[in-house]
């Protein structure tokens, strides 16, 4: 019971800290950017968030369930998640590009390729939080999630402070996620090279039976929460989206 309470406290502290960082970011950026540039930045994150939820398709979440059943098969399940997300993220980004071409006005004002690169870098080989949750390592979850958000806040605010240009901010975000992906690939390959403890009993079919309905539910939830911002952006423009975000 004491261990469970400690884990709950650490996870709750991580969530509160992360929420605080998410609130601080727009409060700083609105003082460094014009309304239109801040709207462009939020538009980029809006579509990247929707695309990222579709790209991950709840595959990393499945580690919480399957490692709870088979804790000694972590490497096998993690390898499946990495392979699965590589496929789903490619399909999601391809569909995103086709949707942009089909619309009368291009999405994200010509920054579509940058957004696709960000989604691919952001979602691939990003299973660590769910792996550590399943392995009951809340301090590692806290360090990873909070450190990642703090690094993103530092990079974005620093570039905005010195350049005041939204395009440089977006490029810096993509480069930061590229570095994270490279580090994750390195540590994943080290983990995958370790001798497998136990082959996974659950097959791909069982994983997909878990992930498909869960992934659809997560995507629909994320899309519904983003529809208001997308509608404001498409009908009123970036400046209105910036005011809408600050109001929220």
Secondary structure in CASP SS format (residue, H / E / C, confidence):
PFRMAT SS
TARGET T0000
AUTHOR 0000-0000-0000
METHOD secondary structure of the structure
MODEL  1
X C 1.00
X H 1.00
X H 1.00
X H 1.00
X H 1.00
X H 1.00
X H 1.00
X H 1.00
X H 1.00
X H 1.00
X H 1.00
X H 1.00
X H 1.00
X H 1.00
X H 1.00
X H 1.00
X H 1.00
X H 1.00
X H 1.00
X H 1.00
X H 1.00
X H 1.00
X H 1.00
X H 1.00
X H 1.00
X H 1.00
X H 1.00
X H 1.00
X H 1.00
X C 1.00
X C 1.00
X C 1.00
X C 1.00
X C 1.00
X H 1.00
X H 1.00
X H 1.00
X H 1.00
X H 1.00
X H 1.00
X H 1.00
X H 1.00
X H 1.00
X H 1.00
X H 1.00
X H 1.00
X H 1.00
X H 1.00
X H 1.00
X H 1.00
X H 1.00
X H 1.00
X H 1.00
X H 1.00
X H 1.00
X H 1.00
X C 1.00
X C 1.00
X C 1.00
X C 1.00
X C 1.00
X H 1.00
X H 1.00
X H 1.00
X H 1.00
X H 1.00
X H 1.00
X H 1.00
X H 1.00
X C 1.00
X H 1.00
X H 1.00
X H 1.00
X H 1.00
X H 1.00
X H 1.00
X H 1.00
X H 1.00
X H 1.00
X H 1.00
X H 1.00
X H 1.00
X H 1.00
X H 1.00
X H 1.00
X H 1.00
X H 1.00
X H 1.00
X H 1.00
X H 1.00
X H 1.00
X H 1.00
X H 1.00
X H 1.00
X H 1.00
X H 1.00
X H 1.00
X H 1.00
X H 1.00
X H 1.00
X H 1.00
X H 1.00
X C 1.00
X C 1.00
X C 1.00
X C 1.00
X H 1.00
X H 1.00
X H 1.00
X H 1.00
X C 1.00
X H 1.00
X H 1.00
X H 1.00
X H 1.00
X H 1.00
X H 1.00
X H 1.00
X H 1.00
X H 1.00
X H 1.00
X H 1.00
X H 1.00
X C 1.00
X C 1.00
X C 1.00
X C 1.00
X H 1.00
X H 1.00
X H 1.00
X H 1.00
X H 1.00
X H 1.00
X H 1.00
X C 1.00
X C 1.00
X C 1.00
X H 1.00
X H 1.00
X H 1.00
X H 1.00
X H 1.00
X H 1.00
X H 1.00
X H 1.00
X H 1.00
X H 1.00
X H 1.00
X H 1.00
X H 1.00
X H 1.00
X H 1.00
X H 1.00
X H 1.00
X H 1.00
X H 1.00
X H 1.00
X H 1.00
X H 1.00
X H 1.00
X H 1.00
X H 1.00
X H 1.00
X C 1.00
X C 1.00
X H 1.00
X H 1.00
X H 1.00
X H 1.00
X H 1.00
X H 1.00
X H 1.00
X H 1.00
X H 1.00
X H 1.00
X H 1.00
X H 1.00
X H 1.00
X H 1.00
X H 1.00
X H 1.00
X H 1.00
X H 1.00
X H 1.00
X H 1.00
X H 1.00
X H 1.00
X H 1.00
X H 1.00
X H 1.00
X H 1.00
X H 1.00
X H 1.00
X C 1.00
X C 1.00
X C 1.00
X C 1.00
X C 1.00
X C 1.00
X C 1.00
X C 1.00
X C 1.00
X C 1.00
X H 1.00
X H 1.00
X H 1.00
X H 1.00
X H 1.00
X H 1.00
X H 1.00
X H 1.00
X H 1.00
X H 1.00
X H 1.00
X H 1.00
X H 1.00
X H 1.00
X H 1.00
X H 1.00
X H 1.00
X H 1.00
X H 1.00
X H 1.00
X H 1.00
X H 1.00
X H 1.00
X H 1.00
X H 1.00
X H 1.00
X H 1.00
X H 1.00
X H 1.00
X H 1.00
X H 1.00
X H 1.00
X H 1.00
X C 1.00
X H 1.00
X H 1.00
X H 1.00
X H 1.00
X H 1.00
X H 1.00
X H 1.00
X H 1.00
X H 1.00
X H 1.00
X C 1.00
END
